[in-house]
Amino acid sequence: MRRSSTFARQVLLVRVGRRDGDQISGTDLVLPEHRVDRQHRRYGFDRRGITLDRAEIEAVAPVSPVLGPTAGVDESPAMAIPLLPGARTPARRMKFALVNACTLASLVLGINAIFVAMNGQTRIAALLLIACVAFDGLDGALARKFGVASPFGAQMDSLADMCSFGLAAPVVVYASLAGSAPTGAAAVAAALVASCAAIRLARFNVSPKDGRFFCGVPTTMAAAVLALGVAIGLPLPATVQIGGVALLAFAMVSSFPYAKLARLVKLPPWLWLAPAVGALVDIRLTFALVVVGYLVSGPLLWLHQRRTA
């Protein structure tokens, strides 16, 4: 016990430096000279000094209980993930470029919709948003048809959707409500759309996909509804419009199942007769009824699934 405690005291008194003109390496430690004379007289050590190895010092050095053992850094080179999986033929590269060009077109149209809305031309901005929706659907359809779907394309599509439908759509709605609704209420409604769109896109990226239903209203459809509402000019009070925008925003992050467009197209033709005739009579009223019917279909399907489960 006496020898071990003496060795511990020697560890606490060491320093790195030169001795007798020799360079001491980073792994060697030397006791100060005024301590060496005292120690070699008492314990009979060599007068040339006491050289301790780093391993011996670490064996007796105290370790903080807060700090855990440090793991070694993996310095192996990272594997590069190809942007286009599969054969990289010129034909597939051209198809891949065409698909991503559609995604970029949706992004550019969304940015221009913001610029146009800032100049007060809200209907033109709404038409640009509708074009965004068209290009967003086109890039996915082309990717599946050409067989060039990739993780890169999925991430790029999500970022473009956030710009076009999570930012441009709220800006267009806010610009359309300017002057007719309180500024604070319009700003809150626009912020709700942006926030819920971000949550909806993030959840879609990490959730398992259902081939039949959406979990919540997709951002593309919500942006299309907002854009069409601005384009046709719904004759509704400002408070009702703000309430509808907030309801649509919350529907995006809900857990209600909503039918995909592919299932809606397969509905019997006679079901499409009433909306078609109604659009010829009063397109605004028909549009409002269709949107309300689609929003109500989610809770009804949810109740039906719970009863049959």
Solvent accessible surface area in square Angstrom, and as a share of the most:
residue,aa,sasa,rsa
1,M,202,0.90
2,R,168,0.61
3,R,209,0.76
4,S,68,0.44
5,S,49,0.32
6,T,11,0.06
7,F,55,0.23
8,A,40,0.31
9,R,123,0.45
10,Q,11,0.05
11,V,18,0.10
12,L,140,0.70
13,L,71,0.36
14,V,31,0.18
15,R,123,0.45
16,V,90,0.52
17,G,23,0.22
18,R,159,0.58
19,R,39,0.14
20,D,119,0.62
21,G,68,0.65
22,D,87,0.45
23,Q,127,0.56
24,I,27,0.14
25,S,56,0.36
26,G,50,0.48
27,T,72,0.42
28,D,42,0.22
29,L,25,0.13
30,V,12,0.07
31,L,4,0.02
32,P,19,0.12
33,E,100,0.45
34,H,129,0.58
35,R,49,0.18
36,V,2,0.01
37,D,69,0.36
38,R,121,0.44
39,Q,20,0.09
40,H,13,0.06
41,R,166,0.61
42,R,153,0.56
43,Y,70,0.26
44,G,64,0.62
45,F,77,0.32
46,D,87,0.45
47,R,171,0.62
48,R,193,0.70
49,G,16,0.16
50,I,20,0.10
51,T,92,0.54
52,L,10,0.05
53,D,69,0.36
54,R,114,0.42
55,A,67,0.52
56,E,85,0.38
57,I,19,0.10
58,E,109,0.49
59,A,85,0.66
60,V,67,0.39
61,A,38,0.29
62,P,124,0.78
63,V,127,0.73
64,S,50,0.32
65,P,136,0.86
66,V,130,0.74
67,L,131,0.65
68,G,50,0.48
69,P,142,0.89
70,T,133,0.77
71,A,96,0.74
72,G,76,0.73
73,V,129,0.74
74,D,118,0.61
75,E,156,0.70
76,S,72,0.46
77,P,121,0.76
78,A,103,0.80
79,M,172,0.77
80,A,99,0.76
81,I,145,0.74
82,P,73,0.46
83,L,97,0.48
84,L,5,0.02
85,P,54,0.34
86,G,61,0.59
87,A,62,0.48
88,R,121,0.44
89,T,59,0.34
90,P,109,0.68
91,A,62,0.48
92,R,51,0.19
93,R,125,0.46
94,M,141,0.63
95,K,75,0.32
96,F,28,0.12
97,A,57,0.44
98,L,88,0.44
99,V,12,0.07
100,N,16,0.08
101,A,51,0.39
102,C,10,0.06
103,T,6,0.03
104,L,83,0.41
105,A,30,0.24
106,S,2,0.01
107,L,49,0.25
108,V,80,0.46
109,L,36,0.18
110,G,0,0.00
111,I,62,0.31
112,N,59,0.30
113,A,0,0.00
114,I,33,0.17
115,F,111,0.46
116,V,29,0.16
117,A,3,0.02
118,M,142,0.63
119,N,119,0.61
120,G,57,0.54
121,Q,94,0.42
122,T,24,0.14
123,R,135,0.49
124,I,87,0.44
125,A,0,0.00
126,A,0,0.00
127,L,104,0.52
128,L,39,0.19
129,L,1,0.01
130,I,56,0.28
131,A,31,0.24
132,C,0,0.00
133,V,32,0.19
134,A,66,0.51
135,F,69,0.29
136,D,19,0.10
137,G,46,0.44
138,L,77,0.38
139,D,6,0.03
140,G,23,0.22
141,A,47,0.36
142,L,30,0.15
143,A,13,0.10
144,R,177,0.65
145,K,161,0.68
146,F,56,0.23
147,G,48,0.46
148,V,3,0.02
149,A,71,0.55
150,S,13,0.08
151,P,87,0.55
152,F,77,0.32
153,G,20,0.20
154,A,61,0.47
155,Q,100,0.44
156,M,37,0.17
157,D,38,0.20
158,S,16,0.10
159,L,132,0.66
160,A,4,0.03
161,D,10,0.05
162,M,49,0.22
163,C,22,0.13
164,S,0,0.00
165,F,4,0.02
166,G,0,0.00
167,L,85,0.42
168,A,0,0.00
169,A,0,0.00
170,P,7,0.04
171,V,48,0.28
172,V,1,0.00
173,V,6,0.03
174,Y,78,0.30
175,A,24,0.18
176,S,40,0.26
177,L,3,0.02
178,A,66,0.51
179,G,87,0.84
180,S,75,0.48
181,A,12,0.09
182,P,86,0.54
183,T,92,0.54
184,G,48,0.46
185,A,38,0.29
186,A,2,0.02
187,A,45,0.35
188,V,94,0.54
189,A,2,0.01
190,A,12,0.09
191,A,56,0.43
192,L,46,0.23
193,V,3,0.02
194,A,23,0.18
195,S,59,0.38
196,C,8,0.05
197,A,0,0.00
198,A,43,0.34
199,I,97,0.49
200,R,10,0.04
201,L,17,0.09
202,A,58,0.45
203,R,62,0.23
204,F,86,0.36
205,N,66,0.34
206,V,128,0.74
207,S,39,0.25
208,P,130,0.82
209,K,121,0.51
210,D,67,0.35
211,G,71,0.68
212,R,135,0.49
213,F,22,0.09
214,F,44,0.18
215,C,67,0.40
216,G,0,0.00
217,V,2,0.01
218,P,15,0.10
219,T,8,0.04
220,T,34,0.20
221,M,44,0.20
222,A,2,0.02
223,A,2,0.02
224,A,20,0.16
225,V,30,0.17
226,L,16,0.08
227,A,0,0.00
228,L,69,0.34
229,G,13,0.13
230,V,22,0.12
231,A,20,0.15
232,I,37,0.19
233,G,22,0.22
234,L,40,0.20
235,P,95,0.60
236,L,75,0.37
237,P,83,0.52
238,A,19,0.14
239,T,102,0.59
240,V,77,0.44
241,Q,56,0.25
242,I,26,0.13
243,G,40,0.38
244,G,38,0.37
245,V,11,0.06
246,A,20,0.16
247,L,107,0.53
248,L,7,0.04
249,A,1,0.01
250,F,107,0.45
251,A,11,0.09
252,M,4,0.02
253,V,42,0.24
254,S,23,0.15
255,S,81,0.52
256,F,65,0.27
257,P,13,0.08
258,Y,4,0.01
259,A,15,0.12
260,K,49,0.21
261,L,115,0.57
262,A,66,0.52
263,R,104,0.38
264,L,39,0.19
265,V,100,0.57
266,K,169,0.71
267,L,72,0.36
268,P,57,0.36
269,P,115,0.72
270,W,173,0.61
271,L,71,0.35
272,W,115,0.41
273,L,113,0.56
274,A,75,0.58
275,P,42,0.27
276,A,55,0.43
277,V,76,0.44
278,G,19,0.19
279,A,41,0.32
280,L,158,0.78
281,V,123,0.71
282,D,62,0.32
283,I,98,0.50
284,R,94,0.34
285,L,104,0.52
286,T,18,0.11
287,F,32,0.13
288,A,28,0.22
289,L,112,0.56
290,V,77,0.44
291,V,27,0.15
292,V,85,0.49
293,G,41,0.40
294,Y,33,0.13
295,L,25,0.12
296,V,71,0.41
297,S,33,0.21
298,G,0,0.00
299,P,43,0.27
300,L,107,0.53
301,L,50,0.25
302,W,94,0.33
303,L,73,0.36
304,H,109,0.49
305,Q,67,0.30
306,R,155,0.56
307,R,198,0.72
308,T,92,0.54
309,A,120,0.93
